[in-house]
Amino acid sequence: MDTHARPPQRLGRRLYEEMRARIADGTYGAGTALPSTRALAAERGLSRATVALVYEQLAADGFIHTRPGAASRVAMGAAAPKPAQRASQTAARRTHTGGVSALGARVAAMGLVDAEPSAPRDIHFAYGPLAGSDFPTQAWLRALRAVERQRSPRLEYEDPRGNLALRTALQAHLSQTRGLACAVEQIMIVHGSQQALDLCARMLLDPGDRVLIENPGYRMAHHTFEAYGAKLVCADVDAQGLNTGPLARMARVQLAYVTPTHQFPLGGFLPIARRRALLAWAAGQGAWVLEDDYDSEYRYSVRPEATLQSLDSCGCVIHVGTFSKTLSPQLRLGYMVLPPSLAEPFAAAKRLADRHVATGVQRALALLLENGSYARHLRRMRRAQQARQQALVAALGQHLGDQVEVQGAASGLHMVVWFRALSADLEPALVQAARERGVRVHPIGPFYHPARKPVPRPAGLVMGYAALEPQAMAAGVRRLALAVRDVQGLPKPRRQNPASF
Ligand SMILES: Cc1ncc(COP(=O)(O)O)c(C=O)c1O
């Protein structure tokens, strides 16, 4: 803008700012005639020369037009739209997409909310949290201090795939513990598995693409794919995990999301024949397979099975793991092992998303992996979690006996508990009755895809135990058994589901 006019001096400065603000907020709309310099000078007690200077400056800045012998007028486009006009523009956009993009509208409609915090005295069989006392605080602090001591003189952005020392240490760890064969270049450090799912959805799916999911399954994954416009194709799950028999009838699938090592939430462990069948089917249709290896560190009475990544001969498996189950979900640390063809495109996507995971945290974790602290911590965690798993199974046996059937307890950090005598539609009543007795439990119902015809089944709970001590678990199950009695005493709901499965 041309600003050749002399700036108004002190007395005129305030008038200039005020008029500019009124023009900008639309009080003086486009084309409005301004008072003459004489009239305004008299009104404000200023000299006419000062007001003339203010008008000159407003004209030079493009806010008004002045013509000798005619009233000065507000220039077109100088004023912001009037509030009514703004409201109608916003309303027009709202009727279109709710003011956000189509993706934004889909996400908003999902109604995702954080879990309600537990009351301090509640015994909460939550799936997700770990016990704070299990965190390796001393080793972590030592590693962070060592990282700080080695701070480099230049604080630069890092490789979006992650810190090289961490990826190298992880490569060795994954080869040893999961039999993965991959180059360091295929590994990318991400903000938890959730970011890996999000990146897969962004990079591999177009709206309308079909994604095969396990039903019941991990709803956070389903929501992510649906947010990007994917159509979910539900595949049934049995005690061994994904039922691969019907896959032959499922065509034009772009991506299959599976939890083969500990099916979430039922806990099945996919046998090798099904693993091979899944990979052959995926190769046949050019589908990607997302292998979510979220809690494979915890195996109590099952043998390790070859990962899909290590069986993959056509480069279609994306293997995803997390430190949320071994260190803390609050660290937001996970990793992807990508097929070679996807390594570069995903690095670019990660750069666009958030550049990279915090360097200090990555380097601290690299130190824990390198100096053996992480392996020691894992051994400790396995013992602690197995003790909790046994305590929960024992408490269920003692207080609920034959009334329940436990599924998927052989590995992981949760189990599914079926209540033989309660129908599925009593789940909300059971959760409420337990709550009234100071126990928080989670029904299995929401893990089934809502659009899929309900399968006949009894009431079930997904019971997490990783943040509870054995005594608390025993007390919690005792109260849960009372809650079951409360529900059995209730009048039966009108629509009954036979409790068979
Ligand atoms: C099936 C499944 N995958 C992944 C995760 C871990 O997610 P994140 O690494 O984002 O914490 C969970 C956590 O509960 C899960 O249940």
The ligand as an SDF file (V2000), in Angstrom:
LIG
                    3D

 16 16  0  0  0  0  0  0  0  0999 V2000
   -5.0940  -53.6140   19.2640 C   0  0  0  0  0  0  0  0  0  0  0  0
   -4.2500  -52.4890   19.7900 C   0  0  0  0  0  0  0  0  0  0  0  0
   -3.3030  -51.9840   19.0220 N   0  0  0  0  0  0  0  0  0  0  0  0
   -2.5010  -50.9920   19.4690 C   0  0  0  0  0  0  0  0  0  0  0  0
   -2.6320  -50.4750   20.7370 C   0  0  0  0  0  0  0  0  0  0  0  0
   -1.6340  -49.4610   21.2710 C   0  0  0  0  0  0  0  0  0  0  0  0
   -1.8210  -48.2140   20.8230 O   0  0  0  0  0  0  0  0  0  0  0  0
   -0.7090  -47.0960   20.9940 P   0  0  0  0  0  0  0  0  0  0  0  0
    0.6270  -47.6500   20.5750 O   0  0  0  0  0  0  0  0  0  0  0  0
   -1.1700  -46.0360   20.0560 O   0  0  0  0  0  0  0  0  0  0  0  0
   -0.6920  -46.6630   22.4070 O   0  0  0  0  0  0  0  0  0  0  0  0
   -3.6250  -50.9350   21.5420 C   0  0  0  0  0  0  0  0  0  0  0  0
   -3.8090  -50.3090   22.8470 C   0  0  0  0  0  0  0  0  0  0  0  0
   -4.6150  -50.5230   23.6090 O   0  0  0  0  0  0  0  0  0  0  0  0
   -4.4460  -51.9790   21.0660 C   0  0  0  0  0  0  0  0  0  0  0  0
   -5.4020  -52.4930   21.8350 O   0  0  0  0  0  0  0  0  0  0  0  0
  1  2  1  0
  2  3  1  0
  2 15  2  0
  3  4  2  0
  4  5  1  0
  5  6  1  0
  5 12  2  0
  6  7  1  0
  7  8  1  0
  8  9  2  0
  8 10  1  0
  8 11  1  0
 12 13  1  0
 12 15  1  0
 13 14  2  0
 15 16  1  0
M  END
$$$$
